[in-house]
C-alpha cells in the first residue's frame, strides 16, 4: 500500500518536535499513557450520556507489555478507539489534537478531564522508536485499522483485525549506539520508575506483568534443607491512582502527609506545616504544600532550584515550576494540580498565561496566611521556621527595593534590647513609649556586642526599646522598609538621632561651637573622620562612633567584605562624651601641648573603632602611643 505523507509538516518539523520540543525522552511514556487515559475517559463519558452503552468503570485499564527478545514495548488501552478516519486525522496531521477537540465540545461539563493532546505527545515516541504501529478498533465498529510509520517519511493505514475495542501501540525500539541505550525501556523496573514519576495518579490502573520469586506451596518451610522457590509472572498495578491531594483533609492523617512529604521530597524531618487546599472559581486547582522543618543543604547556593511540582489532572507536567513561587517563599515544597493550565505543544513547557499567574498569586496569599497563623498560634514553631528561612524573607524585601514590603513586613522578627528575645515590628510599635515617633535599632555582629555599644547605652537607660540587627541583611532590609505603621526607622548610631530636649540640644550646640577650633585641630590627625563633636548620648563611655548619611559602619563592613571589590566609606563622626573627665584633658592639651593632642585624638578614635568591632589600621602606632603615655 502506498504511504501517505504527513499532511502539514515535513521530516524537518518532526525532527524539531522530537529533538527540540521534548528535552527528556522519558516523557514519551507519560504522553502515551495520557492519551490512553483520554481514550478511556471518552468511552466512560459516552457511557454516562448514552443509555445504550453499558460499561463497568472497574474494567478500564492501561496495559504495558515488554518483549525483550524482539525489542518491542506495547501500550494498550480499552478506551474508545479510533476509526480509520480518526487515525488519519489524529496521527496524520502533526499537532492535530482529538482530545483538544473533544474537550472543546464538552468544556462546560465538569466530569470531562482530558489530560492528553493526542497527535502531538504521540510523536514523542519517535525519540525511542524506529517504527510505531497503532492498532485500533473504535467503539461500535467491528473493523480495526493498523497505522504504521517509521517517522517523517510518511505512514500507512490498512484494515486489520482486533478482538476488543481500544488501541494498541507497539514501539519497535531504536538500535543502541555508543552513547544511547534504548534497551533501558525494556527493563520492567525502569518502566515502573517512569510511571511512578509521571503517571502515578492517572485514575485508571496501569498494569504490567512482573516476575516475582516465591516459595513453592509444597516447600517445607521448617525444613533445614534449601527452600524451593519458583518464578511467577503476575500482573502488577504500577500507579497509585488516587492522589493524596484529591482527598479531603479529614480523610488524611498528618502521619500520611508526612510520609508523602518524605517520600516525594526526600526529607528525613517532618515539615513544620502542611497546607492542603482546594480552590474552585476563576481557576480551579488542588494544592498540597509543605513548609520544611530545616534548611536544605543547598538552599543558600546557586544550585538550589525553587518550584512546585505541577500536575494536570494527576499527570506530572513539570517537576519544578518556578513560576508558582516567589523567591521569598522558595523554601516551600509541594505540588499543584489543575486542569485549567494551558499547555503548549510538548506539555513540558508552560505558556505564560493568565491561569498560571492567578494560581501563583493565590498560593502566595495562602502561604502568607499560613505563616501568619503559625506566628500567632505557635510562636515556638514560627521561631524555628524563622531560624531556617527568616533570611529569605528579609532578602525578599531588600532585593525588591521594598516592593514586597506589604507581603513580608509582618512576618519579620528582630531581637529586642528588653529581654534579648525576638519580636515583630507590630509588637515593637504596640509597646512604644508615649510620644515616641521612631523605631530605634542598632547593628552589630551579635546581640551581646550590640548590647555593649556606647550608642545603645542611653536609649536603654531611658527605657527605649532598641531592635538589635545581627544578620548581615538586616540593616539593608530596614532601609528598604523605610517605615512601619507610619513610624520611620532610626539607627541609634546615626549622629542626628538624639533623645535630647530642645533645651539640651541648644546647650550641646553651644559647647560644640565653643570647642570648634579644638575639634578642627584634632581632625588634622584623623583625615578619615568627617566630624568631631561633643555628645551627651553617652553615660560611662568616653567616645563612640556615629555616621552621617545612609551608610552605617556595619553596612560598610558588610559591603566591603563582599567579593565585588567595592571600597565603601561611611561618613564617620567621632563623638566625645561631654561629661567624661577626658574632656578636661583634651582642653588642657589644646591649651598647653597641641602636639600631644593629636596623639590623644588617635588613641580615642582607635578605642572607638575597637568598640564598634572595626579593625585598627595601624596597631603598631596605637601601641606605641599608649606606651608613651603610660611611661610618663
N, C-alpha and C positions, 0 to 999 in steps of 0.2 A: 504494500500500500504506500502511496506517495506521501512523503512527510509534509505536514503543514508547517508554515513558518509562523513564528510568533507575530501577532497582529500589530503590535505597537513598537517593539523595541528590538534592537539588534544584539549580537553577541557582546558588543562593547557595553551596552547598557546592562545586560545580565551580569557581565563580569564586574561592573561597577557595583551592582547591588550585592553581589556575593563577597567581594573583596574590600569594599569601602563602607557600604551601609551597615554591614554586620562586622563588628570588630572581635566578637567572641564566637567561635564556631560551635561551642556547646549549645548555644541557644536554638540550633536547628530543631532539637528535640522538643524544647519548650514550644516552638511555633507549631510543630505537627500535632502535639498534644492539645494545644489550644484550639487548633482547627477541628480536631476530633471532638473536643468538648462542645464546640459550637454546633457541630452536626447533630450531636445528641440533644443539645438544647432545642434545636429546631424541631426535631421529631417529638420531643416531650411537649413542646409548646403546641404542636399540632394535635397531640392527644388531648390537650386541655380545651381546644377550640373546636374540635371535630368529634362529635359523639361516636362516629363510626370507628374511630381509632381507639383500640383497646390495648393499652400498654402498662406494664408494671415498671415503675421507675427503678426498682431494685435490680432489674435485669440489665440495665445500661452499664457498660464498662468500656474501657480502652485497654487494649492488649498490646504488649511489646514482646516480640519473639526475636531470638538471636540464633542465627545459623552461622556458626564459626567456620564450618567446612567450606561453605560457598560464599562466605563474607557478605551475608545479607542481613540487614536489620529491617524488621517489619513492624509497622504500627497499624493496628486495626481498631475500628470503632463500629458499633452497631447503631449509628445515628441515621440521619435521613437519607444519606447517599446522594449521588448525582446522576442526572440523565446524561445522555451523550451531548446534548446542547449545553448543559451546565458545565460539563468537563471542558468543553471547547471555550465557553465564555470565561469560566473562572481560572483555568490553567493555561489557556491560550493567549490571554491578554495580561501581560505583566502589569501589576498594580490594580487589576480589577478585583474588587472585593465583594464576594457574595454575602459575607457576614455583614459588611457595612450596609449593603442594600437591605438586608433583612432587618437590621436594627433600625434603619431609617423608616421602613414601613411600619414598624411596631414600636417606635420611640416613646409612645405615650403609655405603653403597657409595662407595668412595674415588674412583671415576672419574666421579662426577657433580659438575659445577661449574656451578651455576646462578647467574648474576650478576644476573638481572632480577627484578623484582617486577611481572610483567605485570598490567595492569589499573590500575596507579597511575602508573608512569612514562609509560605510553602517553598519558595525558591531558595531560602537559606539552606535547604537540604543539599543543594549542589555544592556547598562548601565541603561536604564529606562524601558525596555520592557521584560516581561517574555516570550512573544511569538510575532513573527513577521510574517505577511502574506503579500506576494508580489504578486499582481495580475497584469499581464502584457500581452498586445497584441501588437505584433510587426507591424510596418507599412508594408502594403502589404500582411498581413496574415489575414485570417478570423478566426483563432484559438487563444484562450487565454490560459494562463497557470498560475497555482497558486503554488507559492513556500512558504512553511511553515516550520518554525523552532522555537524551544524553546531554542536554544543555541548549545553547542558543542556536544549534543547527536546526532546531525545529522539534516536532512531535508528531505522533500518530495516535489515532483513536480507532479502535476496532471493537467489534462486538465480541463479547466473551460470556463466560458462564460463572455465576456466583450463587451459591445456595441461599445465603442470608442477605438481608438488607444492610447496607452500610458501606464503608470504604476501607480498603486495604492498601497501604502504601509500602512498597518494597524499595529499600535503598541498597543498591549494589555499590559497596564502598570503594573509594579510590584505592589505587595501589599505594603501598607505603613508599616513602622516599627516605633519603638520608636524614632529612630534617622533620618529616611529618610521619606520625604513626597513627594511621586510621583504624588499626586493629583495636585500639582502646575502646571504640564504640561497639565492640563485640564482647566486652567484659561486663557481665551482669552487675558487678559491684560498681563499676564506673557509671553504667546506666542508672542504677539506683541512686547514686550520688547526685547526678544531674536532675533527676526527677525530684529528689528531696529539696534541692536548692531552688528550682524554678517553678515546679508544678505541684508542690506538696499539698496545696489547698484547692486544687481542681476538685470539683464536687462529685465527680464520678470516679470509681475505683480504677486505678492504673495497675494492671496485673501483668506479672512476668513470671515465667517458670524459673524456679531456682533449685539448685541441687543442695540437699542437706544430708548430713551424715547422722544416722540414727542407730540406736541399739536395736538389734533384732528382737522381735517379740518373744522368740523362743530361747533367747540367751539367758543363762543362769547368772543373774547379777551378783549373787552371793558366792559364786564360784571363784576361786583364786586364779583360775586359768584366764587367759586373754578373752575379754568380752568381744563377742562377734558383732560387727556393725554392717550396715548396708546403706548404700546411697539412694536416696529417694528424691524424685523430682516432683515438686509441688508448686501450685500456684501461690504467689505471694503478692499481696497488695502493697504497692510501694509508697503510696501517698496517704497522708492523714485525713484529707478531705474536709474536715471541719476545722476552720481556723479558730484559734482561741479568741481572737478579737471579734469574731462574729457572734460569740455567745454573750449573754447578758452578764453583767458584773456579779449578780448573785449566784450565777452558775459556776463561777471560777473562784477558787481559794487563792490566798496570797502565796501559798506554797506552790501552786500550779503556775502562777505568774512568775515567781522566782525561778522555777525550773525552766520555764520557757526562755526567760531572760538569759539564764546561764548557758543554755544550750545554743541559743541564737547568737549571742554576743560574747561568748567565751569569757565570762567574768565569774570568778570564784566567789565574789562577795555580793550579797543581795542588794538590790537597789534601795536607795533612800525612799523613793516614792514611785508608785506605779500610776500612770494616767491612762484610763481606759474610757474612751469617749466615742459616741456615735452621733454624727451630725447629719441632719436632714434639712434640706432647704434649697437655696440657690445652687449650692454644690453639696452633694452628699458624700460622706466618707466615714470610714471607721479608722480610728487611730489607737494604737497601743504604744505608749511612750514610757520610758524609764529614766529616772534621774539616778545616775550611778552613785555608789557609796564611796568611791575613791577615784583619784585621778589616774587615767590610763598612762602607762609608762611613756607613751609617745605624745601625750596630749599637747604639751607646750613645745612641740617640734614641728618642723615644716613637713614631716612625713605624715602627720595626722590628717585624716580625711573626715570631714564632718558629713552629715547627711543621714536621712532616714531611708529605710527600705521602702520602695514604692511598689505596690501591687495594684493590678487591675483585675477585679473580680477573682482574687486569690492567686493570680499568676504574677510572679515576680518580674517586674519591668526594669527596675534599677536597684542595685544593691546599696548605693549611697546617693540619694537625690539631695544634693547640697542646697538646691533652691527652696527646700521646705523648711530650712532652719536659718535664722540669722546667726551671724558669727558669735554673738554674745551668748547664745544658747546652744553652741556647737557641742556641748558635752552631752546633750540629750541623745539617748539611743531609742530605737523603736522603729515603727513602721506606720504607713498609711495605706489604706486600701480603698480605692474609689473606682467606680465605673464611669465617672464623669470626666476623667482625664482624656484630653485629646492627644493621640499618639501620631507620630509621623510614620514614614514607611517601615522602618525596622523595628519599631516598638522598643528599641534600645534608647533612643533619644527623644526627649520630650519637646514639643512645641512650647514656646514661652507664652502660654495662653492665659486667659483671664482666670480659668478654673484653678490652675496651679497657684496663682498668686492669691486667690481667695482662700484656698486651703492653708497656704503658708501664714497668712495673717491670722486666721482662726487658730492655728496651732500656737503661734506666738502668744496670743492672748491667753490660751489655755495654760501654757507653761508659766506665764507670769502670774496668773491667778493661783496656780498650784503652789508656786514658791511663796507667794504672799500668805497663803493658808498655812504652810509649814512654819513660816516666820511667826505667825500669830499663835498657833496652837502647839507647836513643838519646837521651842527655842533651841533645845539641845541638838535636835536633828538638823535644824537650819544652820546652826553654827558649824556642825560637821560638814554640811554641804558647802558652806562659805569657805571653810578651810581649804576645800578642794577646788572650788570653782569661782570664789569671790573675785580673784584676779581677772577672770574673763569678763565678769560684769563691769568691773571698773574700766577695763580696757575698751569695753563696748561704748562707754561714754567718751573716753579720751580720744579714741581713734575716729569717732564720728563727729568730732568737734562739737559735741553737745546735742547732736540731732536725736540721740536716743535717751535724752535726759528723762523725759516723762515716763518712759517704759521702765527705766532701771533705777532711778534715784531712790525709790523707797525700798529697794532690795539691798542697798549697801549697808555695811557695818563698819564702824570705826571704833578704835579703843578710846575710852574716856579717861580724863585725868582724875575723876572722882573715885572710882573703885577699880580702875585698870581693866574693866570689862567692856565688851563691845556693845555699842548702842546704834540705833538707826538715827538718821537725820531727823525724823519725826520726833523721836524720843528726846533728842537734844533740844529741839525748838520748844517742845512742850514743857521742858524743865528750865527754860531760860529765866534769868532774873528780870524783875520788873524794869522796864526802860532799856533793856539790852537790845540792840538792833543789829548785832553782828554775830556770826558763828565763828568762834575762835578756834584756831588749830595751830599745831606745831609739828614740824617734820624732823625725823631722825632715823638712826639705824635700828633702834629698839625702843620699847616702852620705857625701860629703865633709864636709858641715856636721855631720852626726851624729857623725862620727869626731872632730871637734874639740870636741865638747861636754865641759865640765868633768866632768859626771857619769859620762861613759864612761871617763875617764882612768884611774881607779884599777882598774876592772874589767879593762882591757887590761893594766895593769901587773902584775896578779896572774894574768894568763893565763886569765881567764874569758871565754868566748865570749859575744858580745852580738849579738842579732838587730837589724838596722837596718831600721826600718819607714819606708818612704819614700812609699808610696801613702796617699792620704787615708783609705782604708777600712781600712788595716792594723790600727790600734790598736783600732778597733771590732770587727774580726774576732777579734783576740786576746782581747778581753774576752768575746766570745760563746763562744769556745772554752773559756775558764776554765783548762783544764789539758790536758796531753798526757802520756799514759802515766804518770799519777799525779803529774806534776810541774806545779806551778802557775806561771803566768807572773808575772814581776815587772818593773816598769818601774824602770830604774836611776835615773830622775829622781823617783822617789817618795821622800818623806822618811823612810819607815820601812824602806827597803831598804838593807842595810848588809852589808859583809864583815867587820865588826869581831868580834874575840873577845869573850867576856864581860868580860874584864878591860879591854879597850879601850872597850867600851861604858860600863862603870862610870866610868872615868876621864873620858870625854867628858861624861857626865851631871853629874859633879861640877863641871867647868868651866862648863857651861851654867847650873848652879844659882848659881854664884858671880857670873855675869855677868847674871843675870836683871833686875836693876834697870837696867843699861845698855841691855839689849835693850828693856825697857819704854819707856825714854825715846826710843830710836831709832825705835821703832814709831810714835810720835806723828807722825813725819814721813812715814810710809807707811801710811795708813789702809787701803789696798787689800791690804796684806800681812797674812796671818793670824799668822805666827810668824817671829821672827828667832832664829837659833841658830848655835852653832859646829858645824863638821863636820870630820871627819878623812878624808872620802872624796876630797878634792881634793889634787892633788900640787903644781902650779905656779900654778893659778888662784886668785885671791883670794876669789871668790864664785861661787855658782851658785844657780839657782832650782830648787826641787823643789815638789811638790804633795802635799796630803793628799786622801784620798778617791779616787773613781773617775774624776774629770775631770782629765786631764793638760793641760799647756799647749798641746800640739799639738792635742788634741781641742778645746780652747777655740777655737783659731784656725780650725779646720775648721768647727765648728758655727756660729760667728759669721759665717763667710763665706757661709753658705748663705742663699738668698733666703726665709727663713722669718721674719725679723725677731726671732729669738731673741738674747738677750744673756746668754750662758752665762759664768759666772765660776768659774774654778778656784780652789781654796783654796791660795794661793801661800805658799811658805816661802822666806825669804831665808837661805841658808846661807853662813857665813863660814869660810874656811879657818883652822883654829885655829893652824896653823904658819906662816902668812904674816905678813910684817912689818906689814901693815895693822892687825893686831890690836893691836899696841903703840900705834899712832897713835890708834886708836879709844878705847883705855883712857885715853890721855893727855888726849884731848879731853873724855872723860866727867868726868875729874877737874878739868880746868882751863878748858874752853871748851865748855860744853854747847850753846850756840847753833850753834857751828861743827860740832858732832857731827851735827846734823840735816842740814847741807849735805853732809857726807861720806856720810851714810847714803843720801841721794838719789842721789848720784853712783854709789855702789856698786850700788844697786838698778837704775839705768838701764843700767849696764855689763852687769849680769847679763841684763837684758832683751834687749840687743843681741846678746849671745852666743847667746841662745835663738831669735833671729830674730824677736823681738817688736818692735813699734813703741814709740817713746818718746813718751809723751803730751804732754810739754811740752819739746821740743828747745831752745827759746829759754832756758828756765830752766836746763837742763843745761849749755848752752854758757856761760852767764854764771857759773855756779858753778865750772866748770873754769877759766875765765879768771881768776876772782877768786883761786883757789888758786894758779895759776901765777904770778900777779903778785906774790905775797908771798914 
